Amino acid sequence: IFVVNMGAAAGTLQTNFRANNGVFKCTLKDEELAEYVALSHFTSQEISALHLHYELLSSSNSKRREDGLIDQSEFQVALGFTLKESLYVDRIFQLIDINNDGFISFDEFVMSASILSSK
């Protein structure tokens, strides 16, 4: 299990994480980690860190929709865009949202990060 100290951001984590004195543990199962490692060029520790980051992003919406998916507004905030709409953000979001359901799943997140990573 990969452990990350999330500090003040810990309050926005979803139920996929267990708190222990401000330290959060990724709870992806070993089989899930192995599958993501096989499908990407990331290590299991990197997948765990990406999962923690993904969960923070997917719960950042002010509407507090806790569905474990990143919508376009959460994606826009993650990229640091403050404008209401951005053609750049729209296009990047569409490229990552492979199944065109209007959300970025963790699978899509890992695959796009793997493709864009210089590792």
Wavefront OBJ file of the C-alpha trace (Angstrom):
o trace
v 0.000 0.000 0.000
v 1.302 3.423 -1.003
v 0.760 6.068 1.682
v 0.508 9.789 0.975
v 0.114 12.609 3.487
v -2.663 14.724 1.993
v -2.696 17.546 4.601
v -5.528 20.082 4.223
v -6.877 18.424 1.078
v -7.785 15.344 3.107
v -11.274 16.668 3.824
v -12.331 16.211 0.199
v -11.404 12.540 -0.131
v -14.119 10.049 -0.907
v -14.886 6.765 0.838
v -12.212 4.914 -1.188
v -9.681 6.174 1.345
v -9.213 5.445 5.022
v -7.937 8.226 7.245
v -5.374 7.604 9.942
v -4.111 10.816 11.573
v -4.094 12.809 8.318
v -2.487 10.020 6.266
v -4.541 8.390 3.539
v -4.049 4.992 1.995
v -5.070 4.081 -1.494
v -7.449 1.142 -1.295
v -7.159 -0.168 -4.835
v -6.959 -3.933 -4.654
v -3.688 -5.639 -5.570
v -5.373 -7.127 -8.664
v -6.514 -3.687 -9.795
v -3.041 -2.241 -9.268
v -1.502 -5.098 -11.267
v -3.972 -4.524 -14.103
v -3.199 -0.798 -14.295
v 0.542 -1.505 -14.172
v 0.149 -3.956 -17.069
v -1.894 -1.471 -19.136
v 0.442 1.485 -18.569
v 4.099 2.149 -17.980
v 3.571 3.188 -14.352
v 4.671 1.311 -11.248
v 2.164 0.220 -8.600
v 3.288 3.107 -6.373
v 2.717 5.575 -9.210
v -0.742 4.102 -9.900
v -1.573 4.468 -6.194
v -0.466 8.107 -6.251
v -2.471 8.738 -9.446
v -5.523 7.162 -7.800
v -5.239 9.453 -4.777
v -4.868 12.464 -7.068
v -7.796 11.309 -9.217
v -10.056 10.975 -6.174
v -9.199 14.498 -5.064
v -9.978 15.860 -8.529
v -13.226 13.914 -8.846
v -14.537 15.342 -5.585
v -13.495 18.962 -6.171
v -16.787 20.119 -7.694
v -18.586 22.694 -5.576
v -21.812 20.727 -6.095
v -20.168 17.893 -4.112
v -21.294 15.256 -6.556
v -19.470 12.203 -5.173
v -19.610 9.825 -8.132
v -15.902 9.059 -8.483
v -15.749 10.605 -11.963
v -14.155 13.802 -13.223
v -16.595 16.070 -15.038
v -15.614 18.919 -17.309
v -15.774 21.612 -14.619
v -13.559 19.560 -12.270
v -11.132 18.994 -15.150
v -11.080 22.710 -15.936
v -10.301 23.568 -12.296
v -7.552 20.911 -12.204
v -5.883 22.556 -15.198
v -6.093 25.967 -13.544
v -8.529 27.539 -15.986
v -10.893 30.035 -14.405
v -12.862 31.066 -17.487
v -16.379 29.700 -17.773
v -15.621 27.964 -21.056
v -12.415 27.184 -22.888
v -12.104 25.560 -26.299
v -8.697 24.214 -25.260
v -10.092 22.527 -22.145
v -13.089 21.235 -24.110
v -10.864 19.584 -26.717
v -8.445 18.016 -24.222
v -11.401 16.735 -22.182
v -12.919 15.162 -25.315
v -9.631 13.438 -26.135
v -9.359 11.913 -22.654
v -13.066 10.971 -22.430
v -12.627 7.973 -24.722
v -16.183 6.622 -24.381
v -17.744 10.100 -24.781
v -19.946 9.806 -21.693
v -19.101 13.313 -20.451
v -16.869 12.078 -17.623
v -13.271 10.947 -17.207
v -13.079 7.591 -15.442
v -9.980 6.405 -13.602
v -9.241 4.027 -16.507
v -9.304 6.943 -18.971
v -7.256 9.059 -16.561
v -4.500 6.426 -16.252
v -4.399 5.696 -19.982
v -4.142 9.373 -20.927
v -1.516 10.038 -18.251
v 0.461 7.036 -19.530
v 0.323 8.307 -23.115
v 1.262 11.880 -22.144
v 3.987 10.923 -19.664
v 7.602 11.324 -20.743
v 8.654 8.403 -18.558
l 1 2 3 4 5 6 7 8 9 10 11 12 13 14 15 16 17 18 19 20 21 22 23 24 25 26 27 28 29 30 31 32 33 34 35 36 37 38 39 40 41 42 43 44 45 46 47 48 49 50 51 52 53 54 55 56 57 58 59 60 61 62 63 64 65 66 67 68 69 70 71 72 73 74 75 76 77 78 79 80 81 82 83 84 85 86 87 88 89 90 91 92 93 94 95 96 97 98 99 100 101 102 103 104 105 106 107 108 109 110 111 112 113 114 115 116 117 118 119
